[in-house]
Amino acid sequence: MPNNESNKPRAKSAKPPRPEKRKPADGPQTLIIPQISPEMLESARRAASEGKTREEIEQAALEAEARHRAETEAAGEPQPKPEPVPRPEKHHRKTRAEAEAELAQRVHDDHLWLNNPVMMRGLGLAPVVVAAVNGENALMLCVAAILLLTTTRMLAVAVCHLTGNRFRPVIYVYSAAILYIPAYCILYNLFGADLTLLGVYLPLLVVEPAIIKRMENPDLETLGEAFRRGINNTIGLCIAILLVGTLREFLGAGSIFGHVLLQDAPLPIASQPAGGFLLLGVIAALWTGVANTYVRYKEEEVRHIYAERRR
């Protein structure tokens, strides 16, 4: 019998599936790794040139970094620590007490209006009431204050630094007396014999509280502070003297600095010491009322701001 099995077509043996060929990467791939070391970069470059995939490139880079760390630790070299990122400084919010203290200091340093030496503190009343009867006398008093007030304060502070802040009253009075001599020479060259119109109140500036009031404060200030505060006090004193002097001349004689504006004087008593005292009292009362109203308004504003923050 014929062998039927030999006539049957043999079944083809099953071949194992061939592994799919991976297509090489089109050129080197860009890999973004934070804080890439030179070893990671070199390993990633070699893997990309061999045509590996992105995952394989990342794995090779991480393995290279791990090998580098292991070698560094084995050699005992310290690992470079990452630099700390500077944090932005937080803005310091003022407390209510700090804001109120800052407002009080600003009011204290405002010698032009809120803390004027004549209108608010009552300094220099004698020369203002008696001697500043017109604009010319007021101008001479202002020049005398400019020459004496700041220089006396600075000289006295310098001497107090040398003596350890002892004998303050004596130092201030002697400083004013020493500086009065050159100040009088300058005034005489500027105004001549008209200085006699000020009478005894010009030499009395040596012991005038507006000039030597600082001797009562035990806190010793620097020369810079003495200069700055002396200038502020001088300007405030001159503003008050000129205001009262020109107003008294206008009310008492109808003129300003000798220029006649009115034929009849509106208030002749203003040129007398009694009238000057009353006029200065009215001006000081109005000045103080307006200044205190402004300070209270600023204090209420600070309270309102911090009350809103708590809500």
NORDA-V971345 format. One record per residue. N is the residue number from 1. RES is the residue in three letters. OMEGA is omega in radians with two decimals (999 if undefined). Layout:
N/RES/OMEGA
N/RES/OMEGA
This chain:
1/MET/3.13
2/PRO/-3.13
3/ASN/-3.13
4/ASN/-3.08
5/GLU/-3.13
6/SER/-3.14
7/ASN/-3.11
8/LYS/3.09
9/PRO/3.13
10/ARG/3.11
11/ALA/3.13
12/LYS/3.12
13/SER/-3.13
14/ALA/3.13
15/LYS/3.12
16/PRO/-3.12
17/PRO/3.11
18/ARG/3.10
19/PRO/-3.13
20/GLU/3.10
21/LYS/3.13
22/ARG/3.14
23/LYS/3.12
24/PRO/3.13
25/ALA/3.14
26/ASP/3.09
27/GLY/3.13
28/PRO/-3.12
29/GLN/3.12
30/THR/-3.10
31/LEU/-3.13
32/ILE/3.13
33/ILE/3.14
34/PRO/3.12
35/GLN/-3.12
36/ILE/3.06
37/SER/3.10
38/PRO/3.13
39/GLU/3.12
40/MET/-3.12
41/LEU/3.13
42/GLU/3.12
43/SER/3.12
44/ALA/3.12
45/ARG/3.12
46/ARG/-3.13
47/ALA/3.12
48/ALA/3.12
49/SER/3.10
50/GLU/3.09
51/GLY/-3.14
52/LYS/-3.13
53/THR/-3.10
54/ARG/3.13
55/GLU/3.13
56/GLU/3.11
57/ILE/3.12
58/GLU/-3.14
59/GLN/3.13
60/ALA/3.12
61/ALA/3.13
62/LEU/3.10
63/GLU/3.11
64/ALA/3.10
65/GLU/3.12
66/ALA/3.10
67/ARG/-3.14
68/HIS/3.12
69/ARG/3.14
70/ALA/3.11
71/GLU/3.14
72/THR/3.12
73/GLU/3.13
74/ALA/3.14
75/ALA/3.12
76/GLY/3.13
77/GLU/3.14
78/PRO/3.11
79/GLN/3.10
80/PRO/-3.14
81/LYS/3.11
82/PRO/-3.14
83/GLU/3.14
84/PRO/3.12
85/VAL/-3.13
86/PRO/3.11
87/ARG/3.10
88/PRO/-3.13
89/GLU/3.12
90/LYS/3.12
91/HIS/-3.12
92/HIS/3.10
93/ARG/3.10
94/LYS/3.01
95/THR/-3.13
96/ARG/3.12
97/ALA/3.12
98/GLU/3.13
99/ALA/3.12
100/GLU/3.10
101/ALA/3.10
102/GLU/3.09
103/LEU/3.13
104/ALA/3.11
105/GLN/3.12
106/ARG/3.09
107/VAL/-3.13
108/HIS/-3.10
109/ASP/-3.12
110/ASP/-3.12
111/HIS/3.12
112/LEU/-3.04
113/TRP/-2.99
114/LEU/3.13
115/ASN/-3.11
116/ASN/-3.07
117/PRO/-3.12
118/VAL/-3.02
119/MET/-3.06
120/MET/-3.07
121/ARG/3.06
122/GLY/3.11
123/LEU/3.09
124/GLY/-3.08
125/LEU/-3.06
126/ALA/3.12
127/PRO/3.14
128/VAL/-3.07
129/VAL/-3.00
130/VAL/-2.99
131/ALA/-3.08
132/ALA/-3.12
133/VAL/3.12
134/ASN/-3.08
135/GLY/-3.12
136/GLU/3.09
137/ASN/3.11
138/ALA/3.12
139/LEU/3.10
140/MET/3.09
141/LEU/3.12
142/CYS/3.12
143/VAL/3.10
144/ALA/3.11
145/ALA/3.12
146/ILE/-3.10
147/LEU/-3.01
148/LEU/-2.92
149/LEU/-3.07
150/THR/-3.12
151/THR/3.10
152/THR/-3.12
153/ARG/-3.12
154/MET/3.13
155/LEU/-3.14
156/ALA/3.12
157/VAL/3.12
158/ALA/3.14
159/VAL/3.11
160/CYS/3.05
161/HIS/-3.13
162/LEU/-3.09
163/THR/-3.11
164/GLY/3.11
165/ASN/3.07
166/ARG/3.10
167/PHE/-3.08
168/ARG/-3.12
169/PRO/-3.13
170/VAL/-3.11
171/ILE/-3.12
172/TYR/-3.11
173/VAL/3.13
174/TYR/3.09
175/SER/3.10
176/ALA/-3.14
177/ALA/3.13
178/ILE/-3.11
179/LEU/-3.14
180/TYR/-3.09
181/ILE/3.09
182/PRO/3.11
183/ALA/3.12
184/TYR/3.12
185/CYS/3.12
186/ILE/3.13
187/LEU/-3.14
188/TYR/3.09
189/ASN/-3.13
190/LEU/-2.98
191/PHE/3.10
192/GLY/-3.07
193/ALA/3.11
194/ASP/3.11
195/LEU/3.13
196/THR/3.11
197/LEU/3.12
198/LEU/3.08
199/GLY/-3.07
200/VAL/-3.06
201/TYR/3.03
202/LEU/3.08
203/PRO/3.11
204/LEU/3.08
205/LEU/3.12
206/VAL/3.13
207/VAL/3.14
208/GLU/-3.13
209/PRO/3.13
210/ALA/-3.11
211/ILE/-3.05
212/ILE/3.14
213/LYS/-3.09
214/ARG/-3.08
215/MET/-3.13
216/GLU/-3.09
217/ASN/-3.11
218/PRO/-3.13
219/ASP/-3.12
220/LEU/-3.14
221/GLU/3.10
222/THR/3.13
223/LEU/3.10
224/GLY/3.09
225/GLU/3.11
226/ALA/3.13
227/PHE/-3.09
228/ARG/-3.12
229/ARG/3.08
230/GLY/3.10
231/ILE/3.13
232/ASN/3.11
233/ASN/3.14
234/THR/3.14
235/ILE/3.12
236/GLY/3.12
237/LEU/-3.13
238/CYS/3.10
239/ILE/-3.12
240/ALA/-3.12
241/ILE/-3.14
242/LEU/3.13
243/LEU/-3.10
244/VAL/-3.10
245/GLY/3.14
246/THR/3.13
247/LEU/3.11
248/ARG/3.11
249/GLU/-3.14
250/PHE/-3.11
251/LEU/-3.06
252/GLY/-3.11
253/ALA/-3.13
254/GLY/-3.12
255/SER/3.07
256/ILE/-3.08
257/PHE/3.08
258/GLY/3.13
259/HIS/-3.07
260/VAL/3.10
261/LEU/3.14
262/LEU/3.12
263/GLN/3.14
264/ASP/-3.13
265/ALA/-3.14
266/PRO/-3.08
267/LEU/-3.05
268/PRO/-3.11
269/ILE/-3.12
270/ALA/3.13
271/SER/3.10
272/GLN/3.13
273/PRO/3.13
274/ALA/3.10
275/GLY/3.10
276/GLY/3.11
277/PHE/3.12
278/LEU/-3.14
279/LEU/3.11
280/LEU/3.11
281/GLY/3.12
282/VAL/-3.14
283/ILE/-3.13
284/ALA/3.12
285/ALA/3.11
286/LEU/3.14
287/TRP/-3.11
288/THR/3.13
289/GLY/-3.14
290/VAL/-3.12
291/ALA/3.13
292/ASN/3.08
293/THR/3.12
294/TYR/3.14
295/VAL/3.11
296/ARG/3.09
297/TYR/3.13
298/LYS/3.09
299/GLU/3.09
300/GLU/3.09
301/GLU/3.11
302/VAL/3.12
303/ARG/-3.13
304/HIS/-3.13
305/ILE/-3.09
306/TYR/3.01
307/ALA/3.09
308/GLU/-3.14
309/ARG/-3.12
310/ARG/-3.10
311/ARG/999
